[in-house]
Amino acid sequence: MKKRNKMVALLLTGMLTLSMLAGCGSNGKDNAQTDAPAPAETESSGDAAQAEQESEPAKEAAADGEKIKMTMMVWGNIDDYTPSNEVLLKTFPELAEKIDLQVELGGGGDAEVAEKFRLMLASGEELPDLIRLNYTQFPEFADAGVLYDLADAVAPYESDIIDAAKSLMTWNDVYYAVPQEVKPKVWLYRTDIFADCGVDPAQVKTLDDFLAAAKTVNDKYPDSYIENYGTPLSNYDLTMMLCATGGTFCDEEGNYHCATDEGVRKAFENLKKLNQCESLSQIQEWSADWQAGFANDVLVSQLIGGWMKDHLMNWTPENSGKWGMAMWPEEIATDSESGGGIWVIPKDAPHAAEAADLIAKFAFDPEVRKGVYDLTGKIPPLISASQDEYYLSSEYFGDTSAYFKAMENFSIYPYNPASSQEIPIVAQYLTEYINGTMDLDAALKAADADLQNQIGNPYQ
C-alpha cells in the first residue's frame, strides 16, 4: 500500500513536471522525451489468468463469427504503421480472418503515449492491446507489474533472437516486451564528401579525432558540417554520451549524485565541447532546418542511433548510394541510443494472449521481417539476418555490416523506474551549463536538488 500511495503521488507530480518541461527536447520520434514517474500498481490477475490462451472477449467474438477488434496505440503518424501491419496480415491470412487490427494515436511522441498509458491505468479506462514505447519508459511499467508476460509467445523464436534484442525485452529475467527496433550507435556519413576530404571514419578513434575530422570537412566545404549540436540538445544526445562515460544520476540505494559522479561530469563537458566547436552546426535536431540540412548538404554526417538510416532514406532518396555506415569513434562507441523501440501489452488488455501471438510474429517471423525491411529498411533483430547477405548491403547505404558490428558494443543504459522523469530534469541543467548561465558545479548540484525534490528515491 505504501508503494501504491507513492506511485499515485509521483504520478500527480510527474504530470505537473511534464507541463513545465514540455518544451525540453521533444522530437516526435524515437528519442527519450519528458516523462513522469511510474504508474500506480494494479492488482495482479494471477498466473491462472496469464496462462489462458484465449480471452473471454475473444471467445465471444469467435462464437459470433465476428472479428476481434485489436488496438495498437502509437505516436506520430498512424499511417507509418499500416503498411507493415499489412505485411503481417498478408503473411498470416488466418490472423486477417479473425482480427481487425486498428492503429490509434496516443500522442505526438513517446512521452505522450506513456502519459496516456499512466492515466488509463489510474482511471480504469479500457486499455489498448498493444502499446508502442521506447525502452526508456519500460522499467517503470515493468517494475509496476502492469505488463503481460510474453514468454510463451516468444518461445518459438527465442533461439534466433539476437542478444541485443533480448536485453530490450526483459525485466527481472521476464519477457515483457518485443522490439520495434534495436538502436545501436551508428555513424552515418556522406561517403563522397568524406572521400574528397580524405577522412576515413575507421581512423577516427577519439572525440578529438572527431573534432579534427569536422574541421577538415568544414575547411574544404565551408557550408557543410559532420554533426549538429544546437541547444537544447535532444535527450538522447545526453543518454548516448552518458553510456560512453559511464555516468549515472544515482547510486543503487537511490541517492542522487550527479555532482560527484565523474561520468556525468565528463558527459556534460564532452557535450559542451561539441556544442562550442565552430566546425559543427548549431542546427537543433527535429527542427525544420534539420531535415532540410540533409537535403542541401549542410549536414553530411550523424553520430546517432541506427533508426536514423530509415529517415535518411525517406528524406533524401536522391542521395541513394552517397551515404555509408560506420562505427562510432571508439572512445564514445559503447552502449546504444536509448536501447530501442519496443511493443508492450498491458496485463489487463482485452485480448492480451492474442496480441502476444500477433506481436511475436510481427517482431520475429523471418518472412514478415523481410517484408518490413523491404518497406522500411528496419533490419530484423535476428541472428539469421546478421548472416544473410540480403541484409548486409543496401542500395542506399552500400555495406551495412557496421550495423551488426555496432551490436557488439550494444548494451542498455542502466535505466531505473524513474529514468523517463530524471532525463529531462538533468537535460535542463545541461542546457544551462552549455549556454553559460551556470557553471558545471552549480548545474550538477542544482540537478541533484531537483531530482531529490521531484522524485526522491526512484526505487521506492
C-alpha positions in Angstrom: 0.0 0.0 0.0 2.9 2.4 0.8 4.3 1.8 -2.7 0.9 2.3 -4.3 0.4 5.7 -2.5 3.8 6.9 -3.5 3.2 5.9 -7.1 0.0 8.0 -7.1 1.7 11.0 -5.6 4.5 10.7 -8.1 2.0 10.5 -11.0 0.5 13.8 -9.9 4.0 15.4 -9.5 5.0 14.0 -12.9 2.0 15.5 -14.6 3.0 18.9 -13.3 6.6 18.4 -14.3 5.5 17.3 -17.8 3.6 20.5 -18.2 6.5 22.6 -17.1 9.1 20.8 -19.2 7.0 20.4 -22.4 9.5 22.4 -24.4 12.5 20.4 -23.5 13.7 18.1 -26.2 10.5 16.5 -27.7 11.2 15.3 -31.2 8.0 13.4 -32.0 10.0 10.3 -33.0 12.1 7.8 -31.1 14.1 9.7 -28.5 13.7 9.6 -24.7 11.5 12.6 -24.0 9.9 14.2 -21.0 8.1 11.7 -18.9 6.5 11.4 -15.5 7.3 8.6 -13.0 5.8 5.1 -12.6 2.1 4.4 -12.6 0.1 3.1 -9.7 0.2 -0.7 -9.4 -2.8 -2.7 -10.3 -3.9 -5.8 -8.6 -2.3 -8.9 -10.2 -4.7 -11.1 -12.2 -2.7 -14.2 -11.2 -0.8 -16.9 -13.1 -4.0 -18.7 -14.0 -5.4 -15.7 -15.9 -2.0 -15.2 -17.6 -2.0 -18.8 -18.7 -5.3 -18.6 -20.5 -4.7 -19.0 -24.3 -7.8 -17.0 -25.3 -9.5 -14.1 -23.5 -13.3 -14.2 -22.8 -14.0 -11.3 -25.3 -12.1 -13.3 -27.9 -14.2 -16.4 -27.2 -17.4 -14.4 -27.5 -16.2 -12.8 -30.8 -15.3 -16.2 -32.2 -18.6 -17.7 -31.2 -20.4 -14.9 -33.0 -18.2 -15.2 -36.1 -17.1 -11.6 -35.6 -13.5 -10.4 -35.9 -11.7 -9.4 -32.7 -11.1 -5.7 -32.6 -7.4 -5.3 -31.6 -5.9 -1.9 -31.0 -2.3 -0.7 -31.0 -1.5 2.7 -29.6 1.3 4.5 -31.2 2.7 8.0 -31.6 3.5 10.2 -34.6 1.5 9.1 -37.6 -0.7 6.1 -37.7 -0.1 5.8 -41.5 3.5 4.8 -40.7 2.3 1.6 -39.2 -0.4 0.5 -41.7 1.9 -0.9 -44.4 3.9 -3.0 -42.0 0.7 -4.4 -40.5 -0.5 -5.3 -43.9 2.7 -7.3 -44.4 2.0 -9.3 -41.2 -1.7 -9.9 -42.2 -0.7 -11.0 -45.7 1.9 -13.4 -44.3 -0.6 -14.8 -41.8 -4.0 -14.7 -43.5 -5.6 -16.6 -40.6 -4.9 -13.5 -38.5 -6.5 -11.3 -41.0 -9.6 -13.5 -40.9 -10.1 -13.2 -37.2 -8.5 -9.9 -36.2 -9.5 -6.3 -37.1 -6.2 -4.6 -36.3 -6.7 -0.9 -35.7 -4.0 1.7 -35.0 -4.8 4.6 -32.7 -2.8 7.7 -32.0 -1.6 8.1 -28.4 0.2 11.4 -29.0 2.9 13.2 -30.9 5.7 11.4 -29.1 6.6 8.5 -26.9 6.3 10.7 -23.7 2.7 11.4 -24.6 1.9 7.7 -25.2 3.5 6.8 -21.8 1.5 9.5 -20.1 -1.7 8.3 -21.7 -1.0 4.8 -20.5 -0.5 6.0 -16.9 -3.7 7.9 -17.0 -5.6 4.9 -18.4 -4.2 2.7 -15.6 -5.1 5.2 -12.9 -8.7 5.8 -14.2 -9.5 2.1 -15.0 -10.3 3.0 -18.7 -10.2 0.1 -21.1 -6.6 -0.4 -22.3 -5.3 -0.9 -25.8 -4.0 -4.4 -26.7 -0.6 -3.2 -27.8 1.4 0.0 -26.9 4.4 1.4 -28.6 7.1 2.8 -26.2 10.8 3.4 -26.0 12.9 1.3 -23.6 13.4 4.5 -21.6 9.8 4.1 -20.3 10.0 0.3 -20.0 11.4 0.0 -16.4 8.6 2.0 -14.8 5.8 -0.1 -16.2 7.6 -3.4 -15.9 8.5 -2.7 -12.3 4.9 -1.7 -11.5 3.7 -5.1 -12.6 1.2 -3.9 -15.3 2.7 -5.7 -18.3 1.8 -9.1 -19.8 4.4 -11.9 -19.7 5.3 -12.8 -23.3 7.4 -15.9 -22.7 5.0 -18.3 -24.4 4.6 -16.2 -27.5 8.4 -15.6 -27.8 9.4 -19.2 -27.2 9.2 -20.4 -30.9 11.6 -17.7 -32.0 13.9 -17.4 -29.0 16.9 -19.2 -30.4 17.1 -16.8 -33.4 16.8 -13.6 -31.5 20.0 -11.5 -31.1 21.2 -10.8 -27.6 20.8 -7.1 -28.0 17.1 -7.6 -28.7 16.7 -9.9 -25.7 18.2 -7.3 -23.5 15.4 -4.9 -24.6 12.7 -7.4 -23.9 13.4 -8.4 -20.3 12.9 -7.0 -16.8 13.9 -9.2 -13.9 14.5 -12.1 -16.4 10.9 -12.0 -17.7 10.0 -11.1 -21.3 7.6 -8.1 -21.1 8.4 -6.5 -24.5 9.3 -7.2 -28.1 11.5 -4.9 -30.1 10.1 -2.5 -32.7 13.7 -1.7 -33.5 17.1 -2.2 -31.8 19.1 1.1 -31.8 22.9 0.5 -31.8 25.1 3.6 -32.2 25.8 4.0 -35.9 27.8 6.8 -37.7 26.1 7.7 -40.9 28.2 9.7 -43.4 28.4 11.0 -46.9 31.0 8.7 -48.5 31.6 11.1 -51.4 32.4 14.1 -49.3 34.4 12.2 -46.7 36.5 10.6 -49.5 37.1 14.0 -51.1 38.3 15.4 -47.8 40.5 12.3 -47.0 38.5 11.5 -43.9 38.2 7.8 -43.0 35.7 7.1 -40.2 37.6 3.9 -39.3 40.6 6.1 -38.3 38.5 8.4 -36.1 39.0 6.9 -32.6 38.6 9.7 -30.1 36.4 12.7 -29.6 39.4 14.9 -30.5 39.8 12.9 -33.7 36.1 13.6 -34.5 36.6 17.3 -34.0 39.6 17.3 -36.2 37.6 15.5 -38.9 34.9 18.1 -38.5 37.4 20.9 -39.2 38.8 19.1 -42.2 35.4 18.7 -43.8 34.3 22.2 -42.9 37.5 23.8 -44.2 37.0 22.2 -47.6 33.2 22.5 -47.6 32.5 25.7 -45.6 28.8 25.2 -45.7 28.9 21.6 -44.6 29.1 20.0 -41.2 29.5 16.5 -39.9 27.3 17.0 -36.9 24.9 19.4 -35.2 24.7 20.2 -31.5 22.2 23.1 -31.3 20.7 23.6 -27.8 18.6 22.4 -26.2 20.2 19.1 -27.2 18.0 16.1 -27.8 17.6 14.0 -24.6 19.2 11.0 -26.5 22.4 13.1 -27.0 22.7 13.2 -23.2 22.0 9.5 -22.7 24.2 8.4 -25.5 27.1 10.3 -24.0 26.3 9.0 -20.5 26.6 5.5 -22.0 30.1 6.3 -23.1 31.3 7.9 -19.9 29.5 5.6 -17.5 27.7 8.3 -15.8 24.6 7.6 -13.6 22.4 10.0 -11.8 22.0 8.0 -8.6 23.5 5.0 -6.7 21.9 1.7 -6.1 20.2 3.0 -3.0 18.6 5.8 -4.9 20.8 8.6 -3.7 21.3 11.3 -6.4 25.0 12.1 -7.0 25.3 14.0 -10.3 27.6 16.5 -8.6 30.2 13.8 -7.6 29.8 11.3 -10.4 32.7 11.6 -12.8 30.8 10.0 -15.7 28.0 12.6 -15.5 30.6 15.4 -15.2 32.5 14.1 -18.3 29.3 13.8 -20.3 28.5 17.4 -19.6 32.0 18.5 -20.6 32.0 16.5 -23.8 28.7 17.8 -24.9 29.7 21.4 -24.3 32.9 20.8 -26.2 30.9 19.6 -29.2 28.4 22.4 -28.9 31.1 25.0 -28.9 33.1 23.6 -31.8 32.9 26.1 -34.7 33.2 23.3 -37.2 30.0 21.7 -36.1 26.5 23.1 -36.9 24.2 24.8 -34.4 21.1 23.3 -36.1 18.7 21.8 -33.5 17.5 18.2 -34.1 13.9 17.8 -35.1 13.7 21.5 -36.2 12.7 22.4 -39.7 16.3 23.0 -40.6 17.4 19.6 -39.6 15.7 17.6 -42.3 16.4 20.3 -44.8 20.1 20.2 -43.8 20.5 16.6 -45.2 18.8 17.6 -48.5 21.0 20.6 -49.1 24.4 19.1 -48.0 24.6 21.3 -44.9 24.6 18.1 -42.7 26.8 15.4 -44.2 27.2 13.1 -41.2 25.5 12.0 -38.0 26.5 10.2 -34.8 23.2 8.7 -33.9 21.1 5.6 -33.4 20.6 3.1 -36.2 17.0 4.2 -36.6 18.2 7.4 -38.4 19.0 5.4 -41.5 15.3 4.9 -42.2 14.7 8.7 -42.0 17.6 9.5 -44.4 16.2 7.0 -46.9 12.8 8.7 -46.8 14.0 12.3 -46.6 16.7 12.2 -49.3 16.1 9.3 -51.8 18.0 11.3 -54.3 21.2 10.7 -52.3 21.0 6.9 -52.6 24.5 5.5 -52.9 26.1 8.5 -51.4 25.6 7.6 -47.7 27.5 4.9 -45.8 27.6 3.4 -42.3 30.5 3.2 -39.9 31.2 2.6 -36.2 31.2 5.5 -33.8 34.7 6.7 -32.5 35.9 4.0 -30.1 36.1 6.5 -27.1 32.3 7.0 -27.2 31.0 3.9 -29.1 29.7 1.7 -26.3 26.1 1.0 -25.5 23.1 2.3 -27.6 20.6 5.1 -28.2 18.0 4.6 -25.5 18.2 0.8 -26.1 15.5 0.7 -28.7 11.8 1.0 -29.5 9.5 -1.7 -28.1 6.0 -3.0 -28.0 4.3 -3.9 -24.7 1.0 -5.5 -23.8 -0.9 -4.3 -20.7 -1.6 -7.3 -18.5 -5.3 -6.3 -18.4 -5.6 -5.7 -22.1 -8.9 -7.0 -23.6 -7.0 -9.5 -25.9 -3.7 -9.9 -24.3 -3.0 -13.5 -25.3 -4.0 -12.9 -29.0 -1.9 -9.7 -29.0 1.1 -11.5 -27.7 0.9 -14.1 -30.5 0.5 -11.4 -33.1 3.3 -9.1 -32.0 5.7 -12.0 -31.6 5.0 -13.0 -35.2 5.5 -9.3 -36.3 8.8 -8.9 -34.4 10.5 -12.3 -35.2 8.9 -14.2 -38.1 11.6 -14.1 -40.9 9.1 -13.7 -43.7 7.4 -10.8 -42.0 10.6 -9.1 -41.2 11.9 -9.4 -44.8 8.7 -7.7 -46.0 9.0 -5.0 -43.3 12.7 -4.5 -44.2 11.8 -4.0 -47.9 9.3 -1.4 -46.9 11.1 0.5 -44.1 14.8 -0.5 -44.1 14.4 -1.8 -40.5 16.9 -4.6 -40.1 15.5 -7.7 -38.4 16.7 -8.4 -34.8 17.6 -12.0 -35.8 20.8 -14.0 -35.8 19.8 -15.4 -39.2 19.6 -11.8 -40.6 23.1 -11.0 -39.4 24.4 -13.9 -41.5 22.2 -13.1 -44.6 23.7 -11.1 -47.5 20.2 -9.7 -48.1 20.6 -7.5 -45.0 24.4 -6.9 -45.2 24.1 -4.4 -48.1 21.6 -1.9 -49.4 21.2 0.2 -52.5 21.1 3.3 -50.4 24.0 2.7 -47.9 26.0 0.1 -49.6 27.8 -2.1 -47.0 25.5 -2.2 -43.9 27.7 -4.6 -41.8 28.6 -1.8 -39.5 25.0 -2.0 -38.1 25.6 -5.6 -36.9 29.2 -4.8 -35.8 27.8 -2.0 -33.7 25.6 -4.6 -32.0 28.9 -6.0 -30.4 29.1 -2.7 -28.5 25.4 -2.8 -27.6 24.2 -2.6 -24.1 21.4 -0.6 -22.4 22.0 2.3 -20.1 21.0 1.4 -16.5 17.6 3.0 -16.5 15.5 2.8 -13.3 11.8 3.2 -12.8 12.0 7.0 -12.8 14.5 7.5 -15.6 12.0 9.0 -18.0 11.4 11.8 -15.5 15.1 12.1 -14.5 16.5 12.6 -18.0 14.6 15.9 -18.9 15.4 17.3 -15.4 19.1 16.7 -15.9 18.9 17.8 -19.6 17.5 21.2 -18.4 20.7 21.8 -16.4 22.9 20.6 -19.2 21.4 23.4 -21.3 22.1 25.9 -18.6 25.7 24.8 -18.5 26.2 24.8 -22.2 24.7 28.2 -22.6 26.9 29.6 -19.9 24.1 30.6 -17.4 25.5 28.1 -14.8 29.0 26.7 -14.3 29.4 23.0 -14.2 29.4 22.5 -10.4 26.3 24.7 -10.0 24.5 22.9 -12.8 25.2 19.4 -11.4 24.3 20.4 -7.8 21.1 22.0 -9.0 20.2 18.8 -10.9 20.7 16.8 -7.8 18.5 19.1 -5.8 15.7 19.0 -8.4 15.9 15.2 -8.7 15.7 14.8 -5.0 12.8 17.2 -4.7 10.8 15.9 -7.6 11.5 12.2 -7.4 13.1 11.3 -4.0 14.2 7.7 -4.2 13.5 6.3 -7.7 13.4 2.7 -6.4 10.7 3.3 -3.9 
